[in-house]
Amino acid sequence: MPGSYKLKLVIGGSKNSGKTTFINSDSNHNSSIGVSFESIECFVNEGDHFKFIVWDLKDNERFRFLFPYFCRGACAGLLCVDLSNKESFSDLTRWITLFRESSGVIPIILIGTKADLAKREVTDEKINEFVASEGIEYAGHTSILDLDNRIEEVFKTLIQTLIPNIPIDYFRISKKEDDEEYKILERFFDRCPICKKINHHSANLKVIFSNKTNPNTIGLRENLIRLVDNIDLIKYEYTNHISVGIPCCECYKELFD
């Protein structure tokens, strides 16, 4: 049965390590409290939905006493290392210790950033030796040119690490442009057309909206969007009042059970 999961994820790394750029976060958002937040939604196979709330820790010394509290309850940790700066590499041990002392035994994935810069101070050999000694995973390096692909690879690896018994045949991260289109659709169907009560917001509608490989969900998605686009015309053509929407659970049972 498809599942919906909401998980906390922490991301660390020295200042200017490229971690905020990696997760497309606003570097100024909530930076006054030592952390910013980003939501990343992943859709897997025919209906599994993973929503990661990413806590981006700001590496400022005056906030470090708060980091153990920020890390509590995290399912995993991401670490970014600036490959053009050996000091960024030297700082990794401090972050790993923080994650393990605050969150227990959690998966930690290392990401090399700024691989497109000509100057490189951290070699692959150093990285491989480090991850082997620390027992963490290396997701490879990234650059500004292949950021989207690398993000998908990292989060796919993360989900496989967290739930290894789920084979992944389809994987997709929700894009911001999809979110805007979905919000229009969600507002249209947010109330039951029969009792007018607000529908509970399950992940099912978004899973249908985001799955672009299954012919059935693609067809349903296109029909819902077409309905929203043409609702005024449909109402005009019929003299009787028509209410269009998705019935709530109670009304659905009364109608179809």
LUMROFI-260714 format. One record per residue: x negated, y negated, z of N, C-alpha, C in turn; residue number from 1; chain. Coordinates in steps of 0.001 Angstrom, whole numbers. Layout:
N
{r {X Y Z} {X Y Z} {X Y Z} NUM 'A'};
...
// end
This chain:
257
{r {-854 1193 0} {0 0 0} {-891 -1246 0} 1 'A'};
{r {-584 -2232 -875} {-1387 -3463 -902} {-1361 -4163 444} 2 'A'};
{r {-2487 -4763 814} {-2590 -5447 2095} {-2980 -6897 1931} 3 'A'};
{r {-2680 -7678 2955} {-3062 -9088 2984} {-3920 -9315 4220} 4 'A'};
{r {-5084 -9928 4032} {-6056 -10086 5114} {-6489 -11546 5205} 5 'A'};
{r {-6511 -12064 6425} {-7030 -13411 6677} {-8233 -13274 7597} 6 'A'};
{r {-9405 -13689 7115} {-10656 -13413 7812} {-11490 -14674 7976} 7 'A'};
{r {-12216 -14712 9068} {-13126 -15830 9346} {-14530 -15458 8886} 8 'A'};
{r {-15175 -16392 8195} {-16518 -16176 7669} {-17373 -17382 8024} 9 'A'};
{r {-18605 -17149 8480} {-19511 -18265 8771} {-20617 -18289 7724} 10 'A'};
{r {-21036 -19498 7365} {-22144 -19650 6426} {-23170 -20592 7040} 11 'A'};
{r {-24422 -20170 7014} {-25491 -20958 7617} {-26680 -21095 6691} 12 'A'};
{r {-27636 -21864 7143} {-28841 -22137 6371} {-29355 -23511 6741} 13 'A'};
{r {-30614 -23739 6516} {-31204 -25024 6883} {-30599 -26158 6066} 14 'A'};
{r {-30810 -27371 6521} {-30300 -28540 5823} {-30837 -28571 4395} 15 'A'};
{r {-29961 -28888 3459} {-30292 -28931 2028} {-30610 -27554 1448} 16 'A'};
{r {-30084 -26513 2071} {-30304 -25161 1542} {-29377 -24830 379} 17 'A'};
{r {-28388 -25683 118} {-27473 -25455 -993} {-26234 -24671 -630} 18 'A'};
{r {-26015 -24414 669} {-24868 -23597 1063} {-23537 -24299 823} 19 'A'};
{r {-23488 -25610 1062} {-22239 -26338 876} {-21857 -26384 -594} 20 'A'};
{r {-22843 -26563 -1466} {-22586 -26529 -2904} {-22125 -25144 -3329} 21 'A'};
{r {-22700 -24118 -2730} {-22368 -22747 -3113} {-20892 -22449 -2903} 22 'A'};
{r {-20313 -22916 -1810} {-18901 -22623 -1543} {-17981 -23744 -2000} 23 'A'};
{r {-18531 -24720 -2751} {-17725 -25827 -3282} {-17034 -26624 -2190} 24 'A'};
{r {-17691 -26788 -1077} {-17101 -27506 50} {-17406 -28996 -39} 25 'A'};
{r {-16550 -29793 568} {-16792 -31225 700} {-17790 -31428 1834} 26 'A'};
{r {-18970 -31900 1509} {-20035 -31987 2515} {-19721 -32965 3637} 27 'A'};
{r {-18781 -33879 3417} {-18466 -34867 4452} {-17279 -34463 5318} 28 'A'};
{r {-16536 -33457 4867} {-15315 -33083 5574} {-15644 -32460 6929} 29 'A'};
{r {-15172 -33095 7983} {-15365 -32603 9352} {-16827 -32508 9765} 30 'A'};
{r {-17734 -33162 9030} {-19148 -33058 9376} {-19447 -33725 10712} 31 'A'};
{r {-18547 -34586 11189} {-18772 -35275 12461} {-18678 -34332 13657} 32 'A'};
{r {-18153 -33127 13460} {-18068 -32160 14560} {-19012 -30974 14337} 33 'A'};
{r {-19861 -31061 13325} {-20859 -30021 13111} {-20426 -28856 12259} 34 'A'};
{r {-19238 -28931 11676} {-18750 -27838 10842} {-17722 -28385 9855} 35 'A'};
{r {-17673 -27808 8673} {-16594 -28099 7733} {-15962 -26776 7325} 36 'A'};
{r {-14790 -26852 6731} {-14029 -25640 6441} {-13658 -25572 4966} 37 'A'};
{r {-13682 -24380 4454} {-13277 -24134 3070} {-12494 -22827 3031} 38 'A'};
{r {-11441 -22803 2239} {-10635 -21593 2082} {-10946 -20958 728} 39 'A'};
{r {-11281 -19678 741} {-11557 -18947 -496} {-10661 -17718 -533} 40 'A'};
{r {-9838 -17625 -1580} {-8884 -16529 -1703} {-9318 -15571 -2806} 41 'A'};
{r {-9323 -14290 -2475} {-9744 -13250 -3413} {-8579 -12284 -3639} 42 'A'};
{r {-8400 -11884 -4895} {-7344 -10943 -5253} {-7987 -9681 -5814} 43 'A'};
{r {-7621 -8543 -5241} {-8282 -7279 -5543} {-7251 -6263 -6024} 44 'A'};
{r {-7568 -5607 -7137} {-6744 -4532 -7688} {-5311 -4990 -7937} 45 'A'};
{r {-4330 -4200 -7508} {-2936 -4481 -7846} {-2197 -5318 -6812} 46 'A'};
{r {-2859 -5763 -5757} {-2092 -6543 -4796} {-2785 -6868 -3498} 47 'A'};
{r {-4020 -6419 -3296} {-4726 -6764 -2064} {-5182 -8220 -2112} 48 'A'};
{r {-4929 -8922 -1022} {-5181 -10365 -959} {-6061 -10661 250} 49 'A'};
{r {-7222 -11263 6} {-8156 -11614 1076} {-8314 -13137 1108} 50 'A'};
{r {-7978 -13726 2246} {-8172 -15162 2419} {-9264 -15376 3458} 51 'A'};
{r {-10389 -15927 3002} {-11515 -16196 3892} {-11500 -17668 4305} 52 'A'};
{r {-11487 -17917 5602} {-11671 -19266 6118} {-13159 -19404 6429} 53 'A'};
{r {-13851 -20184 5610} {-15306 -20292 5702} {-15675 -21457 6614} 54 'A'};
{r {-16420 -21158 7663} {-16940 -22174 8579} {-18359 -22520 8136} 55 'A'};
{r {-18523 -23686 7565} {-19819 -24148 7056} {-20524 -24934 8162} 56 'A'};
{r {-21525 -24307 8784} {-22215 -24918 9925} {-23222 -25958 9446} 57 'A'};
{r {-23110 -27176 9974} {-23995 -28274 9588} {-25252 -28242 10455} 58 'A'};
{r {-26396 -28057 9833} {-27631 -27839 10595} {-28212 -29155 11096} 59 'A'};
{r {-27524 -29709 12073} {-27996 -30909 12757} {-28254 -30510 14214} 60 'A'};
{r {-29404 -30876 14725} {-29814 -30393 16051} {-28811 -30737 17141} 61 'A'};
{r {-28130 -31868 17032} {-27202 -32263 18097} {-25937 -31412 18129} 62 'A'};
{r {-25696 -30616 17062} {-24517 -29745 17038} {-24843 -28289 17350} 63 'A'};
{r {-26116 -27949 17465} {-26486 -26535 17547} {-25940 -25834 18788} 64 'A'};
{r {-25725 -26574 19865} {-25178 -25936 21074} {-23756 -25440 20850} 65 'A'};
{r {-23080 -25956 19800} {-21717 -25533 19489} {-21666 -24309 18582} 66 'A'};
{r {-22766 -24014 17904} {-22758 -22956 16900} {-22312 -21594 17432} 67 'A'};
{r {-22739 -21180 18645} {-22261 -19879 19145} {-20740 -19807 19256} 68 'A'};
{r {-20101 -20921 19598} {-18641 -20950 19682} {-18017 -20899 18285} 69 'A'};
{r {-18647 -21602 17333} {-18136 -21601 15966} {-18209 -20213 15330} 70 'A'};
{r {-19186 -19407 15750} {-19408 -18090 15130} {-18510 -16992 15689} 71 'A'};
{r {-17896 -17231 16824} {-17092 -16186 17457} {-15935 -15753 16558} 72 'A'};
{r {-15756 -14447 16468} {-14643 -13909 15692} {-14904 -13791 14208} 73 'A'};
{r {-16110 -14099 13764} {-16416 -14003 12334} {-16543 -12540 11916} 74 'A'};
{r {-16041 -12233 10731} {-16135 -10864 10218} {-17469 -10614 9539} 75 'A'};
{r {-18139 -11695 9117} {-19418 -11563 8412} {-20089 -12926 8367} 76 'A'};
{r {-21361 -12918 7973} {-22107 -14166 7844} {-22801 -14251 6494} 77 'A'};
{r {-22771 -15422 5902} {-23536 -15695 4687} {-24688 -16615 5057} 78 'A'};
{r {-25843 -16367 4466} {-27013 -17205 4699} {-27569 -17672 3367} 79 'A'};
{r {-27846 -18956 3254} {-28446 -19494 2036} {-29877 -19925 2319} 80 'A'};
{r {-30767 -19603 1392} {-32169 -19999 1513} {-32570 -20741 245} 81 'A'};
{r {-33162 -21904 424} {-33668 -22705 -685} {-34980 -22083 -1160} 82 'A'};
{r {-34972 -21508 -2345} {-36156 -20811 -2854} {-37298 -21758 -3190} 83 'A'};
{r {-37011 -23049 -3222} {-38062 -24030 -3515} {-38664 -24624 -2244} 84 'A'};
{r {-38258 -24080 -1081} {-38699 -24648 192} {-39015 -23520 1177} 85 'A'};
{r {-40286 -23312 1476} {-40677 -22214 2366} {-40200 -22429 3799} 86 'A'};
{r {-39963 -23690 4198} {-39442 -23948 5543} {-38014 -23419 5679} 87 'A'};
{r {-37257 -23489 4606} {-35905 -22936 4612} {-35952 -21430 4848} 88 'A'};
{r {-36942 -20771 4258} {-37121 -19329 4447} {-37529 -19011 5885} 89 'A'};
{r {-38429 -19812 6439} {-38917 -19581 7805} {-37806 -19728 8840} 90 'A'};
{r {-36765 -20461 8495} {-35680 -20745 9434} {-34624 -19638 9478} 91 'A'};
{r {-34729 -18652 8595} {-33681 -17635 8492} {-33527 -16798 9760} 92 'A'};
{r {-34638 -16496 10412} {-34576 -15654 11612} {-33704 -16292 12691} 93 'A'};
{r {-33787 -17605 12824} {-32964 -18307 13824} {-31477 -18111 13531} 94 'A'};
{r {-31104 -18170 12263} {-29700 -18014 11897} {-29222 -16577 12127} 95 'A'};
{r {-30051 -15621 11775} {-29667 -14220 11974} {-29460 -13926 13459} 96 'A'};
{r {-30354 -14440 14290} {-30210 -14272 15742} {-28911 -14909 16233} 97 'A'};
{r {-28598 -16098 15735} {-27358 -16784 16103} {-26143 -15937 15744} 98 'A'};
{r {-26094 -15440 14517} {-24945 -14651 14075} {-24774 -13401 14926} 99 'A'};
{r {-25861 -12700 15177} {-25766 -11424 15887} {-25456 -11606 17367} 100 'A'};
{r {-26005 -12636 17986} {-25725 -12865 19403} {-24318 -13407 19623} 101 'A'};
{r {-23775 -14103 18634} {-22459 -14734 18795} {-21319 -13877 18270} 102 'A'};
{r {-21582 -13087 17225} {-20507 -12339 16569} {-20674 -10833 16638} 103 'A'};
{r {-21772 -10365 17205} {-21995 -8927 17288} {-22588 -8373 16002} 104 'A'};
{r {-22359 -7094 15793} {-22905 -6422 14605} {-21979 -6692 13420} 105 'A'};
{r {-22308 -7691 12638} {-21516 -8042 11463} {-22410 -7990 10228} 106 'A'};
{r {-21825 -7764 9052} {-22621 -7815 7827} {-23168 -9227 7601} 107 'A'};
{r {-24412 -9307 7171} {-25031 -10590 6838} {-25572 -10492 5416} 108 'A'};
{r {-25168 -11428 4577} {-25580 -11431 3175} {-26400 -12683 2905} 109 'A'};
{r {-27576 -12504 2334} {-28490 -13605 2020} {-28360 -13983 550} 110 'A'};
{r {-28323 -15295 293} {-28208 -15815 -1067} {-29345 -16792 -1318} 111 'A'};
{r {-30099 -16580 -2368} {-31149 -17516 -2752} {-30583 -18620 -3624} 112 'A'};
{r {-30873 -19880 -3301} {-30330 -21013 -4055} {-31446 -21788 -4755} 113 'A'};
{r {-31007 -22654 -5667} {-31903 -23547 -6416} {-32951 -22766 -7215} 114 'A'};
{r {-32511 -21642 -7772} {-33422 -20811 -8562} {-33772 -21456 -9895} 115 'A'};
{r {-33014 -22484 -10293} {-33270 -23144 -11573} {-34383 -24189 -11480} 116 'A'};
{r {-34839 -24504 -10264} {-35906 -25493 -10114} {-37256 -24874 -10471} 117 'A'};
{r {-38106 -25686 -11103} {-39415 -25189 -11549} {-40294 -24798 -10365} 118 'A'};
{r {-40208 -25587 -9306} {-41018 -25313 -8118} {-40358 -24213 -7284} 119 'A'};
{r {-41105 -23131 -7024} {-40571 -22046 -6203} {-41621 -21613 -5191} 120 'A'};
{r {-41246 -21697 -3908} {-42182 -21372 -2831} {-41874 -20037 -2160} 121 'A'};
{r {-40706 -19467 -2458} {-40308 -18197 -1835} {-40204 -17137 -2932} 122 'A'};
{r {-41054 -16142 -2883} {-41092 -15115 -3921} {-40082 -14004 -3643} 123 'A'};
{r {-39777 -13248 -4696} {-38882 -12096 -4534} {-39476 -11066 -3578} 124 'A'};
{r {-40784 -10932 -3605} {-41451 -9974 -2715} {-41217 -10329 -1247} 125 'A'};
{r {-41328 -11627 -927} {-41073 -12069 447} {-39624 -11802 847} 126 'A'};
{r {-38724 -12100 -66} {-37300 -11887 215} {-37024 -10411 476} 127 'A'};
{r {-37511 -9549 -386} {-37247 -8112 -253} {-37821 -7549 1046} 128 'A'};
{r {-39013 -7988 1408} {-39610 -7538 2668} {-38780 -8013 3858} 129 'A'};
{r {-38284 -9244 3773} {-37529 -9824 4883} {-36197 -9105 5088} 130 'A'};
{r {-35441 -8893 4009} {-34123 -8259 4160} {-34267 -6812 4636} 131 'A'};
{r {-35347 -6150 4223} {-35578 -4772 4674} {-35884 -4731 6169} 132 'A'};
{r {-36661 -5689 6638} {-37029 -5706 8058} {-35871 -6137 8949} 133 'A'};
{r {-34991 -6992 8435} {-33878 -7512 9239} {-32603 -6685 9101} 134 'A'};
{r {-32562 -5797 8118} {-31370 -4984 7935} {-30186 -5764 7398} 135 'A'};
{r {-30450 -6732 6526} {-29376 -7505 5907} {-29382 -7222 4406} 136 'A'};
{r {-28415 -7799 3707} {-28296 -7550 2271} {-28647 -8808 1486} 137 'A'};
{r {-29313 -8630 362} {-29664 -9763 -501} {-28777 -9724 -1733} 138 'A'};
{r {-28039 -10805 -1959} {-27108 -10871 -3083} {-27739 -11469 -4331} 139 'A'};
{r {-29048 -11688 -4307} {-29701 -12280 -5466} {-29735 -13790 -5369} 140 'A'};
{r {-30265 -14417 -6410} {-30380 -15874 -6392} {-29386 -16509 -7353} 141 'A'};
{r {-29125 -17768 -7132} {-28156 -18500 -7931} {-28706 -19860 -8310} 142 'A'};
{r {-28082 -20447 -9307} {-28409 -21806 -9723} {-27107 -22523 -10024} 143 'A'};
{r {-27182 -23799 -10243} {-25982 -24591 -10517} {-25318 -24147 -11815} 144 'A'};
{r {-26079 -23476 -12688} {-25570 -23080 -13998} {-24680 -21845 -13934} 145 'A'};
{r {-24884 -20973 -12957} {-24104 -19733 -12886} {-23370 -19592 -11561} 146 'A'};
{r {-22984 -20720 -10995} {-22426 -20738 -9642} {-21148 -19915 -9526} 147 'A'};
{r {-20209 -20097 -10458} {-18925 -19396 -10363} {-19101 -17882 -10391} 148 'A'};
{r {-19948 -17405 -11298} {-20165 -15957 -11394} {-20803 -15402 -10127} 149 'A'};
{r {-21743 -16137 -9569} {-22436 -15662 -8372} {-21505 -15640 -7167} 150 'A'};
{r {-20619 -16637 -7069} {-19659 -16650 -5962} {-18787 -15399 -6022} 151 'A'};
{r {-18305 -15065 -7211} {-17471 -13867 -7353} {-18247 -12613 -6962} 152 'A'};
{r {-19500 -12521 -7387} {-20306 -11344 -7065} {-20536 -11226 -5556} 153 'A'};
{r {-20804 -12365 -4909} {-21060 -12347 -3464} {-19817 -11910 -2692} 154 'A'};
{r {-18661 -12464 -3040} {-17448 -12128 -2292} {-16945 -10724 -2632} 155 'A'};
{r {-17203 -10270 -3828} {-16869 -8881 -4156} {-17727 -7932 -3325} 156 'A'};
{r {-19024 -8242 -3231} {-19926 -7440 -2394} {-19493 -7476 -934} 157 'A'};
{r {-19075 -8652 -474} {-18640 -8806 915} {-17436 -7922 1221} 158 'A'};
{r {-16444 -7930 339} {-15243 -7121 557} {-15574 -5633 517} 159 'A'};
{r {-16446 -5238 -405} {-16856 -3830 -462} {-17590 -3408 805} 160 'A'};
{r {-18326 -4347 1402} {-19034 -4055 2649} {-18064 -3939 3818} 161 'A'};
{r {-17065 -4823 3858} {-16106 -4825 4960} {-15149 -3642 4894} 162 'A'};
{r {-14699 -3301 3679} {-13732 -2209 3506} {-14266 -1278 2420} 163 'A'};
{r {-15216 -431 2770} {-15888 391 1757} {-15005 1449 1109} 164 'A'};
{r {-13859 1762 1719} {-13006 2815 1162} {-12069 2300 72} 165 'A'};
{r {-12163 1010 -281} {-11332 457 -1344} {-12174 316 -2612} 166 'A'};
{r {-11934 1151 -3641} {-12640 942 -4910} {-12077 -291 -5611} 167 'A'};
{r {-12930 -1146 -6103} {-12491 -2397 -6721} {-12521 -2259 -8240} 168 'A'};
{r {-11326 -2223 -8836} {-11207 -2173 -10293} {-10959 -3558 -10885} 169 'A'};
{r {-10322 -4413 -10091} {-10032 -5779 -10540} {-10356 -6725 -9398} 170 'A'};
{r {-11020 -7835 -9727} {-11395 -8810 -8696} {-11343 -10204 -9292} 171 'A'};
{r {-10775 -11116 -8520} {-10681 -12496 -8988} {-10603 -13436 -7797} 172 'A'};
{r {-11299 -14571 -7903} {-11200 -15636 -6903} {-10283 -16718 -7445} 173 'A'};
{r {-9367 -17168 -6614} {-8429 -18214 -7015} {-9165 -19509 -7319} 174 'A'};
{r {-8834 -20123 -8458} {-9432 -21391 -8859} {-8542 -22545 -8404} 175 'A'};
{r {-9134 -23712 -8260} {-8381 -24876 -7786} {-7272 -25253 -8760} 176 'A'};
{r {-7518 -25108 -10080} {-6476 -25446 -11044} {-5298 -24484 -10945} 177 'A'};
{r {-5572 -23202 -10595} {-4492 -22244 -10373} {-3674 -22632 -9150} 178 'A'};
{r {-4350 -23108 -8112} {-3664 -23496 -6881} {-2656 -24606 -7133} 179 'A'};
{r {-3015 -25580 -7969} {-2109 -26692 -8247} {-862 -26192 -8967} 180 'A'};
{r {-1045 -25296 -9939} {92 -24750 -10670} {953 -23883 -9751} 181 'A'};
{r {296 -23142 -8869} {1032 -22282 -7945} {1867 -23100 -6963} 182 'A'};
{r {1336 -24233 -6501} {2066 -25066 -5547} {3398 -25528 -6131} 183 'A'};
{r {3406 -25836 -7433} {4656 -26224 -8090} {5639 -25063 -8057} 184 'A'};
{r {5142 -23879 -8356} {5984 -22687 -8354} {6494 -22373 -6951} 185 'A'};
{r {5625 -22505 -5955} {6002 -22200 -4575} {7082 -23152 -4074} 186 'A'};
{r {6942 -24441 -4406} {7958 -25419 -3969} {9320 -25104 -4581} 187 'A'};
{r {9299 -24604 -5809} {10552 -24304 -6495} {11279 -23129 -5845} 188 'A'};
{r {10524 -22172 -5340} {11126 -20962 -4779} {11021 -20899 -3258} 189 'A'};
{r {10840 -22046 -2606} {10599 -22002 -1160} {11865 -21818 -336} 190 'A'};
{r {13056 -21945 -963} {14315 -21740 -233} {15147 -20651 -897} 191 'A'};
{r {15831 -19899 -73} {16742 -18880 -584} {17901 -19573 -1306} 192 'A'};
{r {18229 -19190 -2546} {19315 -19862 -3279} {20701 -19551 -2725} 193 'A'};
{r {20787 -18579 -1812} {22092 -18171 -1281} {22373 -18831 64} 194 'A'};
{r {21504 -18595 1048} {21735 -19148 2389} {21015 -20478 2607} 195 'A'};
{r {20145 -20849 1675} {19395 -22120 1703} {18337 -22186 2805} 196 'A'};
{r {18087 -21061 3470} {17035 -21058 4486} {15661 -21009 3820} 197 'A'};
{r {14660 -21527 4551} {13302 -21513 4010} {12788 -20077 3981} 198 'A'};
{r {12291 -19662 2833} {11714 -18321 2706} {10402 -18239 3472} 199 'A'};
{r {10142 -17069 4072} {8839 -16886 4702} {7792 -16803 3591} 200 'A'};
{r {6642 -17402 3824} {5606 -17487 2797} {4691 -16274 2870} 201 'A'};
{r {5074 -15204 2235} {4199 -14039 2164} {3203 -14259 1041} 202 'A'};
{r {2203 -13372 987} {1188 -13493 -65} {1670 -12888 -1380} 203 'A'};
{r {2861 -12267 -1384} {3279 -11517 -2564} {3408 -12383 -3808} 204 'A'};
{r {4030 -13565 -3673} {4213 -14425 -4835} {2875 -14869 -5398} 205 'A'};
{r {1933 -15183 -4519} {624 -15624 -4999} {-148 -14477 -5630} 206 'A'};
{r {14 -13270 -5110} {-636 -12111 -5723} {-120 -11917 -7141} 207 'A'};
{r {1196 -12020 -7308} {1791 -11903 -8639} {1269 -13005 -9552} 208 'A'};
{r {1202 -14199 -9021} {766 -15344 -9815} {-690 -15212 -10245} 209 'A'};
{r {-1522 -14619 -9414} {-2964 -14615 -9658} {-3467 -13390 -10409} 210 'A'};
{r {-2682 -12319 -10441} {-3132 -11114 -11138} {-2924 -11284 -12637} 211 'A'};
{r {-4021 -11346 -13373} {-3952 -11611 -14809} {-4421 -10420 -15637} 212 'A'};
{r {-4309 -9217 -15069} {-4664 -8016 -15824} {-3488 -7052 -15959} 213 'A'};
{r {-2631 -6997 -14945} {-1491 -6089 -14984} {-399 -6661 -15893} 214 'A'};
{r {29 -5930 -16933} {1044 -6462 -17860} {2347 -6834 -17170} 215 'A'};
{r {2750 -6066 -16149} {4003 -6356 -15450} {3932 -7673 -14688} 216 'A'};
{r {2830 -7888 -13951} {2713 -9132 -13192} {2484 -10324 -14122} 217 'A'};
{r {1785 -10110 -15228} {1595 -11194 -16201} {2939 -11625 -16763} 218 'A'};
{r {3779 -10632 -17116} {5094 -10954 -17661} {5972 -11675 -16657} 219 'A'};
{r {5962 -11213 -15401} {6757 -11868 -14365} {6267 -13287 -14120} 220 'A'};
{r {4960 -13465 -14084} {4373 -14800 -13883} {4810 -15749 -14992} 221 'A'};
{r {4717 -15308 -16235} {5089 -16154 -17369} {6572 -16495 -17345} 222 'A'};
{r {7411 -15527 -16955} {8852 -15784 -16886} {9196 -16786 -15790} 223 'A'};
{r {8522 -16688 -14638} {8771 -17641 -13555} {8364 -19054 -13962} 224 'A'};
{r {7207 -19177 -14611} {6750 -20497 -15061} {7701 -21059 -16113} 225 'A'};
{r {8162 -20203 -17033} {9098 -20647 -18072} {10412 -21094 -17447} 226 'A'};
{r {10845 -20381 -16429} {12084 -20747 -15740} {11960 -22116 -15090} 227 'A'};
{r {10842 -22368 -14418} {10621 -23672 -13784} {10605 -24781 -14828} 228 'A'};
{r {9939 -24530 -15949} {9823 -25545 -16996} {11163 -25878 -17639} 229 'A'};
{r {12093 -24895 -17670} {13346 -25086 -18409} {14579 -25142 -17515} 230 'A'};
{r {14389 -25303 -16214} {15526 -25229 -15300} {16567 -26319 -15559} 231 'A'};
{r {16120 -27525 -15894} {17082 -28608 -16154} {17942 -28292 -17370} 232 'A'};
{r {17332 -27740 -18404} {18075 -27377 -19613} {19056 -26248 -19329} 233 'A'};
{r {18637 -25277 -18539} {19510 -24153 -18198} {20729 -24636 -17419} 234 'A'};
{r {20522 -25514 -16455} {21640 -26031 -15659} {22591 -26864 -16514} 235 'A'};
{r {22054 -27564 -17506} {22879 -28413 -18367} {23783 -27573 -19267} 236 'A'};
{r {23289 -26409 -19700} {24032 -25581 -20647} {25198 -24842 -19994} 237 'A'};
{r {25184 -24707 -18673} {26244 -23976 -17986} {27111 -24950 -17194} 238 'A'};
{r {28439 -24804 -17372} {29350 -25702 -16662} {29453 -25332 -15184} 239 'A'};
{r {29365 -24044 -14875} {29409 -23622 -13474} {28071 -23906 -12804} 240 'A'};
{r {28146 -24155 -11511} {26919 -24432 -10762} {26073 -23167 -10654} 241 'A'};
{r {24790 -23298 -10961} {23876 -22162 -10898} {22767 -22475 -9906} 242 'A'};
{r {22538 -21545 -8991} {21407 -21664 -8077} {20364 -20630 -8481} 243 'A'};
{r {19160 -21095 -8694} {18078 -20215 -9132} {17023 -20152 -8041} 244 'A'};
{r {16543 -18962 -7741} {15504 -18830 -6730} {15273 -17380 -6365} 245 'A'};
{r {14493 -17173 -5330} {14209 -15830 -4822} {14950 -15664 -3503} 246 'A'};
{r {15861 -14680 -3398} {16623 -14530 -2153} {15728 -14113 -993} 247 'A'};
{r {16104 -14553 201} {15371 -14140 1398} {15642 -12663 1670} 248 'A'};
{r {14934 -12101 2624} {15058 -10666 2915} {16485 -10287 3321} 249 'A'};
{r {17123 -11120 4159} {18463 -10799 4652} {19482 -10819 3519} 250 'A'};
{r {19424 -11854 2683} {20374 -11948 1567} {20119 -10855 536} 251 'A'};
{r {18865 -10511 343} {18527 -9444 -608} {19142 -8115 -159} 252 'A'};
{r {19051 -7836 1154} {19614 -6590 1680} {21128 -6564 1521} 253 'A'};
{r {21791 -7703 1760} {23245 -7762 1621} {23676 -7530 179} 254 'A'};
{r {22874 -8015 -754} {23240 -7908 -2165} {22924 -6546 -2770} 255 'A'};
{r {21782 -5976 -2393} {21288 -4813 -3135} {21219 -3514 -2335} 256 'A'};
{r {21353 -3576 -1012} {21299 -2325 -233} {22642 -1597 -284} 257 'A'};
// end
